[in-house]
Amino acid sequence: MSVKARLNTLRNMNDKMYPKLSSDERFKMVIETFVNNDEVQREKLVKSCPQFMYLESDHSYTERIEASRDIVTIFIIQLLEYDKTLSIIKILNGFNKDRKLNIEKRFINEVQSFLFAFEIFCREHVGVESQDMIQAWYGYDDRYIRKIEKIKQSIDFYQLDHDSELMANWLKRVFIPEWQRRMS
């Protein structure tokens, strides 16, 4: 059905038809009202949507569960990105014996700070060890735990002191604000 035909269908609907729409039909029509900037039809579609009462678990508990899952997911995505870059660095180091370690050390410092920040965040702000958090959400196997251990071994090779400023940035700009935002 063309856009014009859909618009005409929307405009020709009478008030008795709105409540009879399926969820799928209503969803598609609301999206079309956004595309066509038709606030009147959107309001009719939203206001006529059937309403139900639901029982749910305590919202505070549910939000903690969802926030912890989301934060661990963000952590895993960043971890995989760092792991990919570390693998590339290792490959390049195999080809280039006269490498400059400054850039490499800065990157290793960043990864180390990221890992420490996540551990501190989980322990001090969530009250759960980081490995337990990862295991809870991605525990169908322990590949992420093994990946963290592998990355930590790579970091240990450089024998760097951890950068508390970088670690604080991860805590202040990513982990803590997201947790606090979701807990408020």
N, C-alpha and C positions, 0 to 999 in steps of 0.2 A: 504494500500500500504506500502510495506517495506521501510526502510530507503534507501537501495540500489536502489530500483526502483525510489524513489523520487529524489535521487541524479542524476540518469541517465536522468530522465525527465528534471531536471534543466539544465543539461549539453547539452542535445539535443535540447533545445529550441532555436529557431532562433530569431533574433532581432525583427521580425515582431510580435512575440507572446507576448513579454513583455508588450507592452502597452495595450493589450487586456485582461490582467488578471483582475479579480474582486478584490476589496479591500480585501476580505476575503482570496482569493487565494494568493495574494501578501503578505499579513501579515504572513500567514503560511509558505510561502517559505522563507521569510526573517528570521523568527525564525529558520527555519532549517539551513540557512546559518550561523547563529550564532553558533548553535550546532555543525555544521560540520566545522566551522572555514573557510568558503569559502567566502573570501572577494571579489573575482572577481564577483561571482554570486550576492552577496549582492549589490555591486555597480551597477550592471546592473539593478537589481530589483528597487533600489531606484531611479536611474537616469531616468528610463523609466516610472516611476509613473506619471500619468496625473497630471497636475498642474492647479489650478484654482485661480482666484482672488476673495477675499471676502471683503465685507465691514463689519467692526466691530465697536463697540463702542470704545470710546477713551481707549487706552491701559492702561493708568495710572488709569483711573476710574475702568476698568475691573479688573486690578490687585489688587486694594484696596478691591473690593468686594470679590474676590476670597481669598485674604490673610486674610481678616477678618473672612470669613467663616471657613477657615482652622484653624486659631488660636482658634476660639470659639470651634471647634470640638476637638482640642487638649485639651483645657480647660475642656470640658465636659468629655472626656475620663479619664483624671486625677481626676476630681471631683468624678466620679463613683468609681474609685479605692480607693480614700480616704474614700468615704462613706461606701464602703464594709469593709474596715479595721476598721473604727469607729464602725460599727455594731458588728464586731467580738470582739472588745475591750469591748463594753457594755455587750455582752453575757458573756465573760470571767469574767468581774467584778462582775456579778451576782453570779458566782460560787466561786470566790476567794475574800473573804473579807479582807485578809491580802495582798493585792496587793501592788506592788511597783509603785509609781506614776512617777518616773523619766523617764522611757521609754515612758510612756503614755503622760506625759507633753511634751516631745520632739516631739512626733508625733503630738500632738494637735498644738504645736507651728508651725510645718511645714505646717499643713493644714491652719492655720490662716494666715501665711505668704503668702501662695499660693493664698488665696482668696483676701487678701489686694493687692498683686502684680497685680493680674488681674484687680481689680477695678482701681488702679492707672494707669496701662497701658492703659486701655480703655479710661479713662478720659483725661489723659495728652498726650498720643501719638496718639490716634485715634480720640479723640474729641467727644466721645460718651460714655454714661454711660454703665457700664458693663451689667446691666439688659436689657438695650435696645439692646445691641449686641446679647445677648443670645436669647432674644425674637424674634429678626429679623431672626435668623437662625433656632431656635428650638421653635418657638412660636406657633406651632399648639396646644400646651397645655402649662401649666406653671409648669410642674412637676420639671424641673431643677431649676427654681426660688424657688419653695417650698423646694426642696432638699437643696439648698444653705442656706435658712432660717433655716431649721432644723439643718444643720451642725453648723451654727453660734450660735444657741441656745445651742448646745452641748459644743461648745468652750467657750461660756460665763460662763458655769457652773464652769470652771477651773479658771476663773478670772486671766488670764495670760496677761502680757504685751506682745505686739507683738514684734517679733524679727526682727529688721530692717535689720540685715545682711542677714537673710534667705530671706526676702522679696526682698532685692536688688539682691540676687542671681537669684531669679525667673525672675526679670526684666532684668538683664544683660545677663543671659545665655539662656533664652527661649523666652520671649515675644518680647522684643525690637529687638534683633538681627534678628529674623524671619521677623518682620515687616519691618525693614530697608533693609534686603536682598531683600525682595519682592518689595520694593518701589524704589530700585535703578535701 
